[in-house]
Amino acid sequence: MEKLILHTGRLLIRNLNLSDLSNFHAYRSNPEVTKYQGFDVFTMEQAESFIISQKDKTFGNAGEWVQYGIENKTTGKLIGDCAIKLDQYDTRLAEIGITIAPEEQKKGYAKEVLNAILNFLFSIEDFHRVTETVDAENTASIQLLKSIGFRQEGHFIENIFFKGKWGSEYQFAMLKREWIQLNLS
C-alpha cells in the first residue's frame, strides 16, 4: 500500500514527519485545541513519539487510525492534522477526524480538508459510508459537518467519561450516494 497524499487548492494532506514537530506540538499542547479531542495536551516528547508512530503509515489497514498532516502549500507550514480509520470489520466504512491550529481556524481549511477526504474515500469502488463523532458542546465542528452535508444520526447522552466529567456526543454520517447527490447540485 502507498502513503496517502491529497492536494487541495491551498493545502497538502500527507503523512506527518519530524520536521512538523514544532508546529504539531504548538497546537497539540494547547488546552483549547484539545478541549473536545480524544487526546489531552501533548508534551514535546509525546508529540515526537506520536509523529514517529504515524510517519510511515499507509492508508487501507482495517481498524487503524492514520493521522495525516495538513500543510499550507504557500508557507510549507503544518497547520493541523486529520485522521481516517477504516472500520475493523468492513473497509467500506470509515471514521474521520480533524484538528486545526487556532491561528489557522475560520479560514475554511477544515472544510477544504474534509471535502478532499470525502472525495478520496467516495472515489474508492464500493466505498459506502463516513462517520464522525463530535462532542455535543463543539458547536464549530457541528456547524462544519452540517455545512458539508453530514446528517446527524445519533445523540448519545453522557456516554463517555471524558477529562474528568461525563460528556455527550453526536454522531454524523454521510453515505456515498448522498455525497454524489450533493455534488450534482
C-alpha positions as a LaTeX table, in Angstrom:
\begin{tabular}{lrrr}
\hline
Residue & $x$ (\AA) & $y$ (\AA) & $z$ (\AA) \\
\hline
Met1 & 0.00 & 0.00 & 0.00 \\
Glu2 & 1.07 & 3.55 & $-0.64$ \\
Lys3 & 1.20 & 6.62 & 1.52 \\
Leu4 & $-1.82$ & 8.86 & 1.04 \\
Ile5 & $-1.20$ & 12.31 & $-0.46$ \\
Leu6 & $-4.12$ & 14.64 & $-1.28$ \\
His7 & $-3.93$ & 18.11 & $-2.81$ \\
Thr8 & $-6.48$ & 20.89 & $-2.48$ \\
Gly9 & $-6.25$ & 24.43 & $-3.79$ \\
Arg10 & $-4.33$ & 25.65 & $-0.74$ \\
Leu11 & $-3.35$ & 22.52 & 1.17 \\
Leu12 & $-1.33$ & 19.33 & 1.04 \\
Ile13 & $-2.61$ & 16.39 & 3.10 \\
Arg14 & 0.26 & 13.99 & 3.70 \\
Asn15 & 1.97 & 11.84 & 6.31 \\
Leu16 & 3.34 & 13.65 & 9.33 \\
Asn17 & 7.12 & 13.90 & 9.56 \\
Leu18 & 9.61 & 15.06 & 12.19 \\
Ser19 & 10.05 & 18.45 & 10.54 \\
Asp20 & 6.42 & 19.09 & 11.65 \\
Leu21 & 7.29 & 18.62 & 15.32 \\
Ser22 & 7.42 & 22.27 & 16.42 \\
Asn23 & 4.13 & 23.27 & 14.72 \\
Phe24 & 2.42 & 19.99 & 15.70 \\
His25 & 3.40 & 20.39 & 19.35 \\
Ala26 & 2.35 & 24.06 & 19.39 \\
Tyr27 & $-1.33$ & 23.30 & 18.74 \\
Arg28 & $-1.46$ & 19.81 & 20.28 \\
Ser29 & $-0.20$ & 21.27 & 23.59 \\
Asn30 & $-2.94$ & 23.94 & 23.65 \\
Pro31 & $-5.77$ & 23.10 & 26.11 \\
Glu32 & $-8.30$ & 24.96 & 23.93 \\
Val33 & $-7.41$ & 22.71 & 20.97 \\
Thr34 & $-7.62$ & 19.50 & 22.99 \\
Lys35 & $-10.80$ & 20.50 & 24.83 \\
Tyr36 & $-13.09$ & 18.37 & 22.62 \\
Gln37 & $-10.49$ & 15.91 & 21.34 \\
Gly38 & $-9.95$ & 12.31 & 22.40 \\
Phe39 & $-6.40$ & 13.22 & 23.46 \\
Asp40 & $-5.07$ & 15.56 & 26.13 \\
Val41 & $-2.32$ & 18.17 & 25.80 \\
Phe42 & 0.91 & 16.74 & 24.39 \\
Thr43 & 4.39 & 17.22 & 25.80 \\
Met44 & 7.15 & 17.68 & 23.22 \\
Glu45 & 8.22 & 14.07 & 23.83 \\
Gln46 & 4.66 & 12.77 & 23.29 \\
Ala47 & 4.35 & 14.83 & 20.10 \\
Glu48 & 7.63 & 13.43 & 18.76 \\
Ser49 & 6.67 & 9.86 & 19.67 \\
Phe50 & 3.27 & 10.27 & 18.02 \\
Ile51 & 4.78 & 11.62 & 14.78 \\
Ile52 & 7.28 & 8.75 & 14.71 \\
Ser53 & 4.41 & 6.27 & 15.14 \\
Gln54 & 2.47 & 7.81 & 12.24 \\
Lys55 & 5.07 & 8.98 & 9.70 \\
Asp56 & 5.31 & 5.75 & 7.70 \\
Lys57 & 1.71 & 4.52 & 7.97 \\
Thr58 & $-0.18$ & 3.74 & 4.81 \\
Phe59 & $-3.87$ & 4.06 & 4.09 \\
Gly60 & $-6.04$ & 0.98 & 3.98 \\
Asn61 & $-5.41$ & $-1.07$ & 7.12 \\
Ala62 & $-8.70$ & $-2.09$ & 8.73 \\
Gly63 & $-9.25$ & $-0.75$ & 12.24 \\
Glu64 & $-6.17$ & 1.51 & 12.25 \\
Trp65 & $-6.26$ & 5.29 & 12.69 \\
Val66 & $-3.82$ & 7.07 & 10.38 \\
Gln67 & $-3.10$ & 10.70 & 11.20 \\
Tyr68 & $-2.13$ & 12.98 & 8.31 \\
Gly69 & $-0.51$ & 16.39 & 8.38 \\
Ile70 & $-2.26$ & 19.36 & 6.79 \\
Glu71 & 0.34 & 21.61 & 5.18 \\
Asn72 & $-0.26$ & 25.10 & 3.82 \\
Lys73 & 1.19 & 24.92 & 0.29 \\
Thr74 & 2.20 & 28.60 & 0.28 \\
Thr75 & 4.09 & 28.62 & 3.58 \\
Gly76 & 5.07 & 24.94 & 3.82 \\
Lys77 & 3.87 & 25.09 & 7.44 \\
Leu78 & 1.86 & 22.38 & 9.20 \\
Ile79 & $-1.49$ & 23.97 & 10.15 \\
Gly80 & $-3.28$ & 20.91 & 11.53 \\
Asp81 & $-3.88$ & 17.22 & 11.12 \\
Cys82 & $-6.68$ & 14.89 & 10.14 \\
Ala83 & $-7.33$ & 11.21 & 10.58 \\
Ile84 & $-9.02$ & 8.35 & 8.79 \\
Lys85 & $-9.85$ & 4.96 & 10.28 \\
Leu86 & $-11.33$ & 2.23 & 8.16 \\
Asp87 & $-13.76$ & 0.03 & 10.05 \\
Gln88 & $-12.15$ & $-3.05$ & 11.57 \\
Tyr89 & $-14.72$ & $-5.42$ & 10.05 \\
Asp90 & $-15.77$ & $-3.63$ & 6.85 \\
Thr91 & $-13.34$ & $-1.37$ & 4.98 \\
Arg92 & $-16.20$ & 0.20 & 3.03 \\
Leu93 & $-16.87$ & 2.24 & 6.19 \\
Ala94 & $-14.64$ & 4.91 & 7.75 \\
Glu95 & $-14.47$ & 7.33 & 10.63 \\
Ile96 & $-12.69$ & 10.66 & 10.25 \\
Gly97 & $-11.43$ & 13.47 & 12.47 \\
Ile98 & $-9.68$ & 16.83 & 12.13 \\
Thr99 & $-7.66$ & 19.30 & 14.22 \\
Ile100 & $-6.72$ & 22.79 & 13.01 \\
Ala101 & $-4.26$ & 25.10 & 14.82 \\
Pro102 & $-6.13$ & 28.01 & 16.48 \\
Glu103 & $-4.44$ & 30.72 & 14.40 \\
Glu104 & $-5.50$ & 28.89 & 11.21 \\
Gln105 & $-9.15$ & 28.40 & 12.16 \\
Lys106 & $-12.02$ & 30.29 & 10.47 \\
Lys107 & $-10.18$ & 30.32 & 7.12 \\
Gly108 & $-12.09$ & 27.45 & 5.51 \\
Tyr109 & $-9.22$ & 24.96 & 5.83 \\
Ala110 & $-11.22$ & 22.34 & 7.77 \\
Lys111 & $-13.96$ & 22.34 & 5.14 \\
Glu112 & $-11.36$ & 22.10 & 2.36 \\
Val113 & $-9.69$ & 19.11 & 4.06 \\
Leu114 & $-12.93$ & 17.28 & 4.81 \\
Asn115 & $-14.13$ & 17.75 & 1.22 \\
Ala116 & $-10.82$ & 16.32 & $-0.05$ \\
Ile117 & $-11.07$ & 13.32 & 2.28 \\
Leu118 & $-14.68$ & 12.66 & 1.27 \\
Asn119 & $-13.81$ & 12.96 & $-2.44$ \\
Phe120 & $-10.96$ & 10.49 & $-1.91$ \\
Leu121 & $-12.94$ & 7.95 & 0.13 \\
Phe122 & $-16.03$ & 8.06 & $-2.06$ \\
Ser123 & $-13.89$ & 7.60 & $-5.18$ \\
Ile124 & $-12.97$ & 4.13 & $-3.90$ \\
Glu125 & $-15.08$ & 1.48 & $-5.59$ \\
Asp126 & $-17.79$ & 0.07 & $-3.29$ \\
Phe127 & $-16.95$ & 2.55 & $-0.50$ \\
His128 & $-20.18$ & 3.24 & 1.38 \\
Arg129 & $-20.18$ & 5.48 & 4.47 \\
Val130 & $-18.18$ & 8.01 & 6.53 \\
Thr131 & $-18.91$ & 8.95 & 10.15 \\
Glu132 & $-17.61$ & 11.49 & 12.63 \\
Thr133 & $-18.35$ & 11.59 & 16.34 \\
Val134 & $-18.35$ & 15.09 & 17.88 \\
Asp135 & $-18.60$ & 16.39 & 21.43 \\
Ala136 & $-22.10$ & 17.84 & 21.84 \\
Glu137 & $-20.58$ & 21.15 & 23.02 \\
Asn138 & $-18.28$ & 21.53 & 19.99 \\
Thr139 & $-20.53$ & 23.88 & 18.04 \\
Ala140 & $-17.86$ & 24.84 & 15.47 \\
Ser141 & $-17.37$ & 21.21 & 14.39 \\
Ile142 & $-21.11$ & 20.55 & 14.38 \\
Gln143 & $-21.70$ & 23.56 & 12.11 \\
Leu144 & $-18.85$ & 22.46 & 9.83 \\
Leu145 & $-20.24$ & 18.95 & 9.40 \\
Lys146 & $-23.74$ & 20.24 & 8.71 \\
Ser147 & $-22.38$ & 22.77 & 6.17 \\
Ile148 & $-20.75$ & 19.92 & 4.21 \\
Gly149 & $-23.98$ & 17.91 & 4.23 \\
Phe150 & $-23.38$ & 15.42 & 7.01 \\
Arg151 & $-26.54$ & 14.10 & 8.62 \\
Gln152 & $-26.84$ & 13.88 & 12.41 \\
Glu153 & $-27.73$ & 10.29 & 13.23 \\
Gly154 & $-27.30$ & 9.99 & 16.95 \\
His155 & $-27.17$ & 11.94 & 20.18 \\
Phe156 & $-25.50$ & 9.97 & 22.94 \\
Ile157 & $-26.27$ & 11.40 & 26.37 \\
Glu158 & $-23.40$ & 11.27 & 28.88 \\
Asn159 & $-21.99$ & 8.24 & 27.07 \\
Ile160 & $-18.31$ & 8.92 & 27.74 \\
Phe161 & $-16.34$ & 9.81 & 30.86 \\
Phe162 & $-14.06$ & 12.39 & 29.36 \\
Lys163 & $-11.47$ & 14.63 & 31.00 \\
Gly164 & $-12.99$ & 14.31 & 34.45 \\
Lys165 & $-16.69$ & 14.50 & 33.61 \\
Trp166 & $-19.46$ & 12.75 & 31.70 \\
Gly167 & $-19.76$ & 14.03 & 28.15 \\
Ser168 & $-22.37$ & 13.74 & 25.44 \\
Glu169 & $-21.67$ & 13.22 & 21.76 \\
Tyr170 & $-23.35$ & 13.47 & 18.38 \\
Gln171 & $-22.69$ & 11.08 & 15.55 \\
Phe172 & $-22.79$ & 12.43 & 12.00 \\
Ala173 & $-22.67$ & 10.38 & 8.81 \\
Met174 & $-22.53$ & 10.69 & 5.04 \\
Leu175 & $-23.34$ & 7.96 & 2.53 \\
Lys176 & $-21.63$ & 7.78 & $-0.85$ \\
Arg177 & $-24.97$ & 8.26 & $-2.66$ \\
Glu178 & $-25.64$ & 11.38 & $-0.55$ \\
Trp179 & $-22.19$ & 12.77 & $-1.41$ \\
Ile180 & $-22.76$ & 12.14 & $-5.10$ \\
Gln181 & $-26.19$ & 13.82 & $-4.95$ \\
Leu182 & $-24.78$ & 16.86 & $-3.09$ \\
Asn183 & $-22.07$ & 17.25 & $-5.71$ \\
Leu184 & $-24.51$ & 17.05 & $-8.63$ \\
Ser185 & $-26.49$ & 20.02 & $-7.32$ \\
\hline
\end{tabular}
